[in-house]
Amino acid sequence: MKDQKKAEAIASERVQLLSPLLAEGLDPAKAREIKERICEQTGLSERTLRRYLAKYCQDGFGGLKPKSKGRQPSETTIPTEVLEQAILLRREVPSRSVAQLIQILEWEGRIRPGEIKRSTLQERLAERGYSTRHMRMYTESGVAARRFQQRHRNRLWHSDIKYGPYLPIGPNGAMKQVFLVTFVDDATRFVLHGEFYPVMDKTIVEDCFRQAIQKFGVPESVYFDNGKQYRTKWMTRACSKLGIRLLFAKPYSPEATGKVERFNRVVDAFLSESALEKPNTLERLNELFTVWLSECYQNKPHSALENKRSPETAYRSDKKPLRFVDPDELAHAFLHCETRKVDKSGCISFMDRKYEVGLPFIGCTVDVVFDPADITELIMEYEGHAPRRVRELVIGERAGKRPPLPEHLGPLPADASRLLTAAEERSRDRKAQQAPAVAYRRVNKEDGHV
């Protein structure tokens, strides 16, 4: 049975696959064109795509999780020489579909008809870097020659991290650099949230993203560069849970994130002014930034907006409704998930702490869902069991009883050793097949000796 973590990862991939079809106001002709492109790139049939879309519209993120079907036999492994021939065929004509590759291999007599499934070959090609998407990525060239801008707010958000000044916030007052994270609306250039942080890792992106959503609702899509702070499993999971399309700029294409890069150059003016104030704390720097952002950017005319309106006026006057989510749903979407193996005492080790999950789970690998900001309580998930909250282990005066050995793991009585019986049979067969090299009795008779 597929575990919960793998099911969520598959559902996340399917949400991102369907995201172009979830855009508001999409006409049927455009939707048909997008479907054809997705089918061509992924090898999925249009029927499968329609089924995914219907499941998502009906049940949301959960509807795209694969259903457990019990143990399935492992898929037939594609021989190495067959896979190499498929790669060679794809390299000869990159536009060949997976079905065409299989057809050619069958016609050449390298495989039997129906021996290899299309989905299996598609996965193996993707693992080796020869999927249709990979081949197209390396053959396409050039950059956009025209500017683009979304028509309404919250259609697309941009984000970036900018190096900030040095502040005396390190140990013993040592100077330490801080970092600015911002989220900017594409249509209005409005800064949804911006804040300086003392470290540069994925946690600062999570915090800024969450505050922007809490204040201004959920966007339809987000657009990031390829920094490791953005390309995380957490970001994929959070966006999929909230129905947000996750987009990344092509490598080595700084022009793709031009709007937020342009704002970062505007921030240079603030950094010059703040240097005169000499803020000694991170809180003071953020106070100054909030004032500057409101008075010197959000409410000033912007040359890229219609009638040179200010970003805040453009955002507030947009008629597109904002989509907010329930606080519990938002909190669950921003949780992290890792796996841990339960030890022989029914506990797991997590961030140098012990948590008791229960003796029935000894030896099992469970999913641990947690909030990085608060790990006093974790959520333990395991296939076939309801999620349960677990707390840090408290060592008491008594020990818990070890659960009895399950019946299906107990020894079975036997009348004889199957190993020795089989060994005797093999020994008899081997002796019967081995003829003696020289028959000495026959040689003696021929020489006249008795």
C-alpha positions as CSV (number, residue, x, y, z in Angstrom):
1,M,0.0,0.0,0.0
2,K,1.3,3.5,-0.8
3,D,2.1,5.4,2.3
4,Q,0.7,8.8,3.0
5,K,3.8,10.8,2.1
6,K,4.1,9.2,-1.3
7,A,0.4,9.7,-2.0
8,E,0.7,13.4,-1.1
9,A,3.7,13.8,-3.4
10,I,1.8,12.2,-6.3
11,A,-1.2,14.5,-5.6
12,S,1.1,17.5,-5.6
13,E,2.5,16.6,-9.0
14,R,-1.0,16.2,-10.4
15,V,-2.2,19.6,-9.0
16,Q,0.8,21.3,-10.7
17,L,0.0,19.4,-13.9
18,L,-3.6,20.6,-13.8
19,S,-2.8,24.2,-12.7
20,P,-2.9,25.7,-16.3
21,L,-6.5,24.4,-16.6
22,L,-7.6,26.0,-13.4
23,A,-7.0,29.6,-14.5
24,E,-10.1,31.9,-14.1
25,G,-12.0,32.7,-17.3
26,L,-10.4,30.1,-19.5
27,D,-12.3,29.7,-22.8
28,P,-13.0,26.2,-24.1
29,A,-10.7,26.6,-27.2
30,K,-7.8,27.6,-25.0
31,A,-8.5,24.8,-22.5
32,R,-8.5,22.3,-25.4
33,E,-5.2,23.6,-26.6
34,I,-3.7,23.3,-23.1
35,K,-5.0,19.8,-22.7
36,E,-3.4,18.7,-25.9
37,R,0.0,20.2,-24.9
38,I,-0.1,18.5,-21.5
39,C,-0.9,15.1,-23.1
40,E,1.9,15.6,-25.6
41,Q,4.4,16.5,-22.9
42,T,3.5,13.8,-20.3
43,G,2.2,10.9,-22.4
44,L,-1.1,11.0,-20.4
45,S,-4.4,10.3,-22.3
46,E,-7.0,13.0,-22.5
47,R,-9.4,10.7,-20.6
48,T,-7.0,10.5,-17.7
49,L,-6.6,14.3,-17.7
50,R,-10.4,14.7,-17.6
51,R,-10.6,12.3,-14.7
52,Y,-7.9,14.1,-12.7
53,L,-9.7,17.4,-13.3
54,A,-13.1,16.1,-12.3
55,K,-11.6,14.6,-9.1
56,Y,-9.9,17.8,-8.2
57,C,-13.1,19.9,-8.8
58,Q,-15.1,17.4,-6.7
59,D,-12.7,16.6,-3.8
60,G,-9.9,19.1,-4.1
61,F,-6.3,18.1,-3.2
62,G,-7.4,14.8,-1.6
63,G,-9.2,13.6,-4.7
64,L,-5.9,13.4,-6.6
65,K,-4.3,11.0,-4.1
66,P,-3.9,7.5,-5.5
67,K,-6.2,5.0,-4.0
68,S,-4.7,2.1,-2.1
69,K,-5.1,-1.2,-3.9
70,G,-3.2,-3.6,-1.7
71,R,0.1,-5.2,-2.7
72,Q,0.8,-5.1,-6.4
73,P,3.4,-7.1,-8.2
74,S,6.5,-5.0,-9.1
75,E,6.6,-3.7,-12.6
76,T,8.7,-5.5,-15.1
77,T,12.2,-4.0,-15.3
78,I,13.1,-2.7,-18.7
79,P,16.4,-4.4,-19.9
80,T,19.3,-2.0,-20.1
81,E,19.8,-2.7,-23.8
82,V,16.2,-2.0,-24.6
83,L,16.2,1.3,-22.6
84,E,19.4,2.4,-24.4
85,Q,17.7,1.7,-27.7
86,A,14.7,3.8,-26.6
87,I,17.0,6.7,-25.7
88,L,18.7,6.4,-29.0
89,L,15.4,6.6,-30.8
90,R,14.4,9.6,-28.7
91,R,17.7,11.4,-29.5
92,E,17.3,10.7,-33.2
93,V,13.9,12.4,-33.3
94,P,13.1,14.2,-30.0
95,S,9.4,14.7,-31.0
96,R,8.8,10.9,-31.0
97,S,6.1,9.9,-28.5
98,V,6.6,7.1,-26.0
99,A,4.0,5.1,-27.9
100,Q,6.0,5.5,-31.1
101,L,9.2,4.4,-29.3
102,I,7.5,1.2,-28.1
103,Q,6.1,0.5,-31.6
104,I,9.5,0.8,-33.2
105,L,11.0,-1.5,-30.6
106,E,8.3,-4.1,-31.2
107,W,8.6,-3.9,-35.0
108,E,12.4,-4.4,-34.7
109,G,11.8,-7.5,-32.6
110,R,13.6,-6.2,-29.6
111,I,10.5,-6.6,-27.3
112,R,7.3,-8.6,-27.6
113,P,4.0,-6.8,-28.2
114,G,2.6,-5.6,-24.9
115,E,5.8,-6.4,-23.0
116,I,6.5,-2.8,-21.9
117,K,3.9,-0.4,-20.7
118,R,4.0,3.2,-21.9
119,S,3.9,4.6,-18.3
120,T,6.9,2.4,-17.3
121,L,9.0,3.5,-20.3
122,Q,8.0,7.2,-19.7
123,E,9.2,6.9,-16.0
124,R,12.5,5.3,-17.0
125,L,13.2,8.0,-19.7
126,A,12.4,10.8,-17.2
127,E,14.8,9.2,-14.7
128,R,17.6,9.3,-17.3
129,G,16.7,12.8,-18.4
130,Y,15.2,12.0,-21.8
131,S,11.5,12.8,-21.3
132,T,9.7,15.0,-23.8
133,R,10.0,17.9,-21.4
134,H,13.7,17.5,-20.9
135,M,14.4,17.3,-24.7
136,R,12.2,20.3,-25.4
137,M,13.9,22.3,-22.6
138,Y,17.3,21.9,-24.3
139,T,16.1,22.6,-27.8
140,E,14.2,25.8,-27.1
141,S,16.1,29.0,-27.1
142,G,15.6,32.7,-26.9
143,V,13.8,34.9,-24.3
144,A,10.5,36.8,-24.3
145,A,10.7,39.9,-26.5
146,R,7.6,41.6,-25.0
147,R,6.7,42.7,-21.5
148,F,3.9,40.9,-19.8
149,Q,1.5,41.9,-17.0
150,Q,-1.4,40.1,-15.4
151,R,-4.8,41.8,-15.7
152,H,-5.9,41.4,-12.1
153,R,-4.5,41.3,-8.6
154,N,-3.5,38.0,-7.0
155,R,-3.2,36.3,-10.4
156,L,0.6,36.0,-10.0
157,W,3.0,36.8,-7.2
158,H,6.8,37.2,-7.4
159,S,9.3,36.8,-4.6
160,D,13.0,37.2,-4.1
161,I,15.7,37.5,-1.4
162,K,17.9,40.5,-1.2
163,Y,21.1,40.9,0.9
164,G,20.7,43.6,3.5
165,P,23.0,45.6,5.8
166,Y,25.1,44.3,8.7
167,L,23.7,44.8,12.2
168,P,25.2,44.2,15.7
169,I,22.9,41.2,16.4
170,G,25.4,38.4,16.5
171,P,26.9,36.8,19.7
172,N,28.5,39.4,21.9
173,G,27.2,42.1,19.6
174,A,29.1,40.8,16.5
175,M,28.1,42.3,13.2
176,K,25.8,40.0,11.2
177,Q,24.2,40.4,7.8
178,V,20.4,40.4,7.5
179,F,18.2,39.5,4.4
180,L,15.1,41.0,2.9
181,V,12.3,38.7,1.6
182,T,9.4,40.3,-0.4
183,F,6.3,39.2,-2.2
184,V,5.2,41.5,-5.0
185,D,1.9,41.3,-7.0
186,D,2.5,41.2,-10.7
187,A,-0.6,43.2,-11.9
188,T,-0.3,46.1,-9.4
189,R,3.4,46.1,-8.3
190,F,2.0,46.1,-4.7
191,V,4.3,44.7,-2.1
192,L,2.1,42.2,-0.2
193,H,4.7,41.6,2.6
194,G,8.3,42.4,3.1
195,E,10.6,41.9,6.0
196,F,14.3,41.6,7.0
197,Y,15.4,38.3,8.6
198,P,18.6,37.3,10.5
199,V,19.2,34.1,8.4
200,M,18.9,33.0,4.8
201,D,17.1,29.7,4.5
202,K,13.7,28.3,3.6
203,T,12.1,29.3,6.9
204,I,12.2,33.1,6.1
205,V,10.4,32.4,2.8
206,E,7.8,30.4,4.6
207,D,7.2,33.1,7.2
208,C,6.9,35.9,4.6
209,F,4.7,33.8,2.3
210,R,2.3,32.9,5.2
211,Q,2.0,36.6,6.3
212,A,1.2,37.7,2.8
213,I,-1.5,35.1,2.4
214,Q,-3.0,36.0,5.8
215,K,-3.3,39.6,4.9
216,F,-4.2,39.5,1.2
217,G,-5.6,36.0,0.4
218,V,-4.4,33.1,-1.7
219,P,-2.9,33.9,-5.1
220,E,-3.6,31.8,-8.3
221,S,0.1,31.3,-8.9
222,V,3.6,32.2,-7.6
223,Y,6.8,32.7,-9.6
224,F,10.2,32.1,-8.2
225,D,13.8,31.9,-9.3
226,N,15.7,28.6,-8.8
227,G,17.1,29.4,-5.4
228,K,17.2,26.5,-2.9
229,Q,15.1,28.5,-0.5
230,Y,12.2,28.2,-3.0
231,R,12.7,24.8,-4.6
232,T,11.7,22.8,-1.6
233,K,9.3,19.9,-1.0
234,W,7.6,22.1,1.6
235,M,6.8,24.8,-1.1
236,T,5.4,22.2,-3.5
237,R,3.3,20.7,-0.7
238,A,2.0,24.1,0.6
239,C,1.1,25.4,-2.9
240,S,-0.7,22.1,-3.8
241,K,-2.7,22.1,-0.6
242,L,-3.9,25.7,-1.3
243,G,-4.5,25.2,-5.0
244,I,-1.6,27.6,-6.0
245,R,0.2,27.1,-9.3
246,L,4.0,26.9,-8.6
247,L,6.2,28.3,-11.4
248,F,10.0,28.6,-11.6
249,A,12.1,30.8,-13.9
250,K,14.3,29.0,-16.4
251,P,17.9,28.8,-15.2
252,Y,20.2,31.7,-16.2
253,S,17.3,33.9,-17.2
254,P,17.3,36.9,-14.8
255,E,15.0,38.8,-17.1
256,A,12.2,36.4,-16.2
257,T,12.0,37.9,-12.6
258,G,12.4,41.5,-13.8
259,K,9.6,43.0,-11.7
260,V,10.9,41.9,-8.3
261,E,14.5,42.6,-9.4
262,R,13.4,46.2,-10.3
263,F,11.8,46.6,-6.8
264,N,15.1,45.4,-5.2
265,R,16.9,48.2,-7.0
266,V,14.4,50.7,-5.5
267,V,15.1,49.2,-2.0
268,D,18.7,50.3,-2.5
269,A,17.5,53.9,-1.8
270,F,16.1,52.8,1.5
271,L,19.3,51.0,2.5
272,S,21.2,54.3,1.8
273,E,18.8,56.2,4.1
274,S,18.7,53.6,6.8
275,A,22.5,53.6,7.0
276,L,22.3,57.2,8.2
277,E,19.9,56.1,11.0
278,K,22.3,53.4,12.1
279,P,19.6,50.9,13.5
280,N,21.0,48.6,16.2
281,T,18.3,46.0,16.1
282,L,16.4,44.0,13.5
283,E,13.1,45.3,14.9
284,R,14.2,48.9,14.4
285,L,15.3,48.2,10.8
286,N,11.9,46.6,10.0
287,E,10.1,49.5,11.6
288,L,12.0,51.9,9.3
289,F,11.4,49.7,6.3
290,T,7.6,49.5,6.9
291,V,7.4,53.3,7.1
292,W,9.6,53.8,3.9
293,L,7.6,51.1,2.0
294,S,4.3,52.8,2.8
295,E,5.3,56.4,2.1
296,C,8.0,56.1,-0.5
297,Y,6.7,53.2,-2.6
298,Q,3.2,51.8,-2.0
299,N,1.5,55.2,-2.1
300,K,3.6,56.9,-4.8
301,P,2.8,57.0,-8.5
302,H,4.2,54.1,-10.5
303,S,5.3,54.7,-14.1
304,A,4.4,51.1,-15.1
305,L,0.8,51.3,-14.0
306,E,-2.2,52.8,-15.8
307,N,-2.6,56.5,-15.3
308,K,0.5,56.3,-13.1
309,R,-1.5,55.1,-10.1
310,S,0.2,54.1,-6.9
311,P,0.6,50.3,-6.3
312,E,-1.7,50.4,-3.3
313,T,-4.4,52.3,-5.2
314,A,-4.2,49.8,-8.1
315,Y,-4.4,46.9,-5.7
316,R,-7.3,48.2,-3.6
317,S,-9.4,49.3,-6.6
318,D,-9.1,46.0,-8.4
319,K,-12.5,44.3,-8.6
320,K,-11.2,40.8,-8.5
321,P,-12.3,39.2,-5.2
322,L,-9.7,38.0,-2.8
323,R,-9.8,34.3,-1.8
324,F,-9.1,33.6,1.9
325,V,-8.9,30.2,3.5
326,D,-9.8,28.9,6.9
327,P,-7.0,29.4,9.4
328,D,-6.9,25.7,10.2
329,E,-6.5,24.9,6.5
330,L,-3.8,27.5,6.1
331,A,-2.0,26.1,9.2
332,H,-2.1,22.6,7.9
333,A,-0.8,23.6,4.5
334,F,2.2,25.2,6.0
335,L,3.2,22.2,8.1
336,H,6.3,20.1,7.3
337,C,6.5,16.4,6.8
338,E,9.4,14.0,7.5
339,T,9.7,10.2,8.0
340,R,11.0,8.5,11.2
341,K,11.4,4.9,12.2
342,V,9.9,3.8,15.5
343,D,12.4,2.2,17.8
344,K,11.9,-0.9,20.1
345,S,10.6,1.3,22.9
346,G,7.8,2.8,20.7
347,C,9.5,6.2,20.3
348,I,10.9,8.3,17.6
349,S,13.9,10.7,17.7
350,F,13.1,14.1,16.3
351,M,15.3,17.2,16.5
352,D,17.3,15.8,19.4
353,R,14.1,14.9,21.3
354,K,12.2,11.7,22.0
355,Y,8.5,11.4,21.2
356,E,6.3,8.5,22.3
357,V,4.1,7.2,19.4
358,G,3.0,3.8,20.9
359,L,4.2,0.3,21.2
360,P,2.0,-1.0,18.3
361,F,4.1,0.9,15.9
362,I,7.5,-0.6,16.9
363,G,9.6,-1.1,13.7
364,C,7.3,0.9,11.5
365,T,8.3,4.0,9.5
366,V,5.8,6.7,10.1
367,D,5.2,10.2,8.7
368,V,5.8,13.1,11.1
369,V,3.9,16.3,10.3
370,F,5.0,19.3,12.3
371,D,5.2,23.1,12.6
372,P,8.9,24.2,12.6
373,A,8.0,27.1,14.9
374,D,6.5,24.8,17.5
375,I,7.5,21.1,18.0
376,T,6.1,20.6,21.4
377,E,3.4,18.5,19.7
378,L,3.7,16.5,16.5
379,I,1.2,14.7,14.3
380,M,2.0,11.1,13.5
381,E,0.5,9.5,10.4
382,Y,0.6,5.9,9.3
383,E,-1.2,4.0,6.6
384,G,-4.4,2.5,7.9
385,H,-4.5,4.5,11.1
386,A,-6.0,7.8,12.0
387,P,-3.6,10.7,12.5
388,R,-2.6,11.0,16.1
389,R,-0.9,13.8,18.1
390,V,2.2,12.8,20.0
391,R,4.1,14.7,22.7
392,E,7.6,14.6,24.0
393,L,8.4,11.5,26.0
394,V,8.1,11.7,29.8
395,I,10.1,9.0,31.6
396,G,8.0,7.5,34.4
397,E,8.6,5.0,37.2
398,R,7.1,2.0,35.3
399,A,7.8,0.6,31.9
400,G,5.1,-0.3,29.4
401,K,4.4,-3.9,28.5
402,R,5.7,-5.1,25.1
403,P,2.9,-6.1,22.8
404,P,2.5,-9.8,22.0
405,L,3.9,-11.2,18.8
406,P,1.3,-11.0,16.1
407,E,-0.1,-14.4,15.0
408,H,1.1,-14.1,11.4
409,L,4.7,-13.6,12.6
410,G,4.8,-16.7,14.9
411,P,6.6,-19.9,14.0
412,L,4.8,-22.7,12.2
413,P,5.2,-26.4,13.2
414,A,6.9,-28.7,10.7
415,D,7.4,-32.5,10.5
416,A,10.8,-32.3,8.6
417,S,13.4,-29.9,7.3
418,R,12.4,-28.7,3.8
419,L,16.0,-27.5,3.4
420,L,17.6,-30.9,4.1
421,T,15.0,-32.8,2.1
422,A,15.6,-30.5,-1.0
423,A,19.4,-30.8,-0.5
424,E,19.2,-34.6,-0.4
425,E,17.2,-34.6,-3.6
426,R,19.7,-32.3,-5.4
427,S,22.6,-34.5,-4.2
428,R,21.0,-37.7,-5.7
429,D,20.4,-35.9,-9.0
430,R,24.0,-34.7,-9.1
431,K,25.4,-38.2,-8.4
432,A,23.2,-39.8,-11.1
433,Q,24.5,-37.2,-13.6
434,Q,28.2,-37.8,-12.8
435,A,29.6,-40.9,-14.7
436,P,33.0,-42.2,-13.4
437,A,36.0,-41.1,-15.5
438,V,37.6,-44.6,-15.6
439,A,36.0,-48.1,-15.1
440,Y,38.9,-50.1,-13.5
441,R,37.1,-53.4,-13.5
442,R,36.7,-53.3,-17.3
443,V,40.3,-52.4,-17.8
444,N,41.6,-55.3,-15.7
445,K,39.5,-57.8,-17.7
446,E,40.8,-56.5,-21.1
447,D,44.4,-57.0,-19.8
448,G,43.7,-60.6,-18.9
449,H,44.0,-60.1,-15.1
450,V,41.3,-61.3,-12.8
